[in-house]
Amino acid sequence: VQLVESGGGLVQPGGSLRLSCAASGFTFSWYDMRWYRQAPGKERELVATITTTGVGTNYADSVKGRFTISRDNAKKTVYLQMNSLKPEDTAVYYCNRPTNNYWGQGTQVTVSS
């Protein structure tokens, strides 16, 4: 199982980024997927969850209305569209397969002017 995140970077407050997580080594469409984040000095926080078909999604209150999780099962990829970014969104963002708890290496998102 391999999860590889990409798309992080430096963005100004109010800006947008789209994170991607490319999966391999398992039947992607069989599993719910999640995005987490961890800011310096803080615990890792669940940001968003998506079910196998993409119909069901859940979000942390802190990102609801600004972030959107989606997936493309044909491409074996899960996405996190982040809009109206705030400095408090600065963190390392991780892709996660909750079944058996597999993690990617993370991608840094920095929101700063």
N, C-alpha and C positions, 0 to 999 in steps of 0.2 A: 504494500500500500504506500502510495506517495501522494502528497498534497503540496502543490507549489503555488504560493501566492505571488502576485505581481500587481503593479499599478499604484503603489504608494509613492509619496513624494512630499514636497513642500507646496502648500497652497495658502493663499490669503484668506482671512475670515470672509465668509459669505460665498466662497468658491465651492467647486465640486471636484470629486475624484470618483473613479470607478475602479474598485478592486476586483481582481479575478483570482480564482483558485482552480488550477488544473489538476484533475484527479487521474490516477492510474493505478493499476494493480488490483482492481476490484470492479464489480458490476455497479457502476455509479448510480444507476437509476433505482437501485434497490434500497438506497439509504437516505434518511434525512441528513441534512447538512447544517452546519452552524458557522457563524462568525463570532469570534470573541475579540476583545481588545484588552491591553494592559498598559496603563500609563505608569510613568516612573513613580515608584514608592507606593503603588496601589495594587490591589488584588486584580486578578484577571476577571473580566466582566463579560457576561453573555450579551451580545449585541442583537443578534437576529438568528432565527431558525426557519428552515424551509423544509416542507415534507417532500416525499419522493417525486410526486408529480408536479410540485411547484404550486399547487392550489392553496395549501395551508402555509401561512407565515405568521411569525410572532416577533415582536420587537421590544427591546428595553424602552422604558418610558422616556429615557434621555434622548433617544434617537427617533422616536415615533413621529411620523410626518416629514422627516428629513431624509431618512435612509430607506432604501428598498433592496431587499434580497431577492435574487432570481436565480434560475438555473437553466442550463441547456444540456439536457441529457445526451443528446447526440454528440455534443462536443465534450462531454464529461467535465463541465465547468460550472462553478457556482460564482455568482457575482454579488458585489455589494456596491450599489450606487449611493454615493454620499453627497447630499446637497446642503446648502446653507451651513457650511462647516463653521465650527466655532473653535476657539483655542482649546477648550476643554475636550475636544475630540482628539487631540494629540495623543497618540499611543502607538504601540505595535499591534497590528491587526493580524489575527490568526484564523485560519480555516480549520474546521474540526469536523471529523466524522464521529458522532457521539457513540455509535456502536463500536465497542472495543477501544474507543477513545484515541483515535489517531489525530495527529496534529501536523500542520505545516510548520515551516521555519519562521513565518511571520514577515510582514512588510511594514515599514515605518511610515506613519502618516504624521506630518507636522503642519499645524495650522497656525500661521504667524504672519504678521505684517512686517 
